Each structure stands twice: as structure tokens, then as C-alpha cells.
Amino acid sequence: MFISHSIIIFDDKEIEVTVEYQPEPEPEPETNVPVEGVSLDLNELNLTVGDTQQLAATVEPEGASNKNLTWASDDTGVATVVNGLVRVIGAGTCTITVTTIDGDFEDTAEITVTP
């Protein structure tokens, strides 16, 4: 808090003025914690046609600012993936890839599907 105390003389009259000022606190700067990696809970799966399997991705460090991910299948005729949920479509093999938006870190899961 700042306090200013002044005496002003105006037309031979003494005027006492006190001003108090409380500045707004400075906002804390936002801290950007960059992503350092990503890992999947499973890296190999053996599934059958019609199965589903949820994959979980862990972004490091835990306090990373941007934990957003993209998911992709290299053969959507074998399996698709949305938010880590793998849906098996047909027999064959494919790779599911998770990628961080911040830093483009990747991990993969190899999927083998039998009829």
C-alpha cells in the first residue's frame, strides 16, 4: 500500500490531503511445461475380428501444459482408433500410433488380428 500525505495551501486556507493506493497484484506468469514424451500401456496386441481394446497413453512429464494427442491407424481395414479405443475391422496387422501435439513425440502398438 502506498500512502501520500500532503498539505496544500489554497487561498490562504490549509487543506490536508491523504491519498491511499493499493495496486492490483501482478498476475503470475503462465508457465509452459513442454512435453518430453509419451508412452502407451500396451505395445503389442493379439485380437480377433470384432474386438475392441482401449489403449492408454501417458504424457510426460505429469505437469505438461499440453497433453493433447492424435491417434492413427496405418491400416483402417484392419483396425481403427479413436481417442485410444481400437476397433478391429478385419484380419491382418497394423500399427496404432499416438502422437503428442506438443513436440510430436510418438509411441506405437502393433496389432495382430486373426479372423
C-alpha positions in Angstrom: 0.0 0.0 0.0 1.2 3.5 -0.9 0.2 6.5 1.3 0.9 10.1 0.3 0.2 12.8 2.7 0.3 16.5 1.6 -0.7 19.9 2.9 -1.9 22.3 0.2 -2.4 26.0 0.8 -5.1 27.4 -1.4 -6.5 31.0 -1.0 -4.7 31.2 2.4 -6.5 28.1 3.6 -4.6 25.0 4.5 -6.0 21.7 3.1 -4.7 18.4 4.2 -4.9 15.6 1.7 -4.1 12.0 2.2 -4.1 9.5 -0.7 -4.0 5.8 -0.2 -3.4 3.5 -3.2 -3.5 -0.3 -3.2 -2.1 -1.6 -6.5 -3.5 -4.8 -8.1 -1.1 -7.7 -7.5 0.8 -8.7 -10.6 -0.6 -11.8 -12.2 1.5 -14.9 -12.0 3.1 -15.5 -15.4 1.8 -18.7 -17.1 4.3 -21.4 -17.0 4.6 -23.5 -20.1 5.8 -27.0 -19.3 6.8 -28.7 -22.5 6.0 -32.4 -23.2 9.1 -34.7 -23.0 7.5 -37.9 -24.2 4.5 -40.3 -24.5 4.1 -44.0 -23.8 1.3 -46.5 -24.4 0.3 -49.0 -21.8 0.4 -51.8 -24.4 2.7 -52.1 -27.4 1.6 -55.5 -28.8 -1.9 -56.8 -29.1 -3.3 -60.0 -30.5 -7.0 -59.6 -31.2 -9.8 -61.2 -33.2 -12.2 -59.6 -35.7 -14.9 -57.6 -33.8 -12.8 -57.0 -30.7 -12.3 -53.6 -29.1 -9.3 -52.6 -26.9 -8.7 -49.4 -25.0 -5.2 -48.1 -25.1 -4.0 -45.6 -22.5 -1.3 -43.0 -23.3 0.8 -41.3 -20.6 2.3 -37.9 -21.4 5.5 -37.0 -19.6 6.1 -35.0 -17.5 2.9 -35.3 -15.5 2.6 -31.5 -15.3 3.0 -30.9 -19.0 0.9 -27.9 -20.2 -0.5 -29.5 -23.4 -1.4 -33.2 -23.1 -3.5 -33.3 -26.3 -2.9 -36.3 -28.5 -3.7 -37.6 -32.0 -4.3 -41.2 -32.8 -3.9 -43.0 -36.1 -4.0 -46.5 -37.6 -1.8 -47.3 -40.6 -4.4 -49.7 -42.0 -8.0 -48.9 -41.2 -9.1 -52.1 -43.0 -7.6 -54.0 -40.0 -8.3 -51.6 -37.1 -9.5 -48.0 -36.4 -8.7 -45.9 -33.4 -10.5 -43.0 -31.8 -9.2 -41.5 -28.5 -7.3 -44.7 -27.9 -10.2 -47.1 -28.5 -9.1 -49.7 -31.0 -11.9 -51.3 -33.1 -10.9 -54.4 -35.0 -12.3 -54.5 -38.6 -10.6 -57.3 -40.4 -7.7 -59.9 -40.2 -4.1 -58.7 -40.7 -1.6 -56.5 -38.9 -1.5 -52.7 -38.4 0.3 -50.1 -36.3 -1.6 -47.7 -34.0 0.4 -44.5 -33.4 -0.2 -41.9 -30.7 1.4 -38.5 -31.2 1.6 -35.5 -28.8 0.5 -32.2 -30.2 3.4 -30.5 -28.3 6.7 -31.9 -29.6 5.4 -34.6 -31.9 6.5 -37.4 -29.6 5.2 -40.8 -30.6 4.6 -44.3 -29.3 3.2 -47.3 -31.2 1.2 -50.5 -30.7 1.5 -53.4 -33.1 -1.9 -55.0 -33.7 -2.2 -58.6 -35.0 -5.8 -59.6 -35.9 -7.0 -63.2 -36.5 -10.4 -64.0 -38.0 
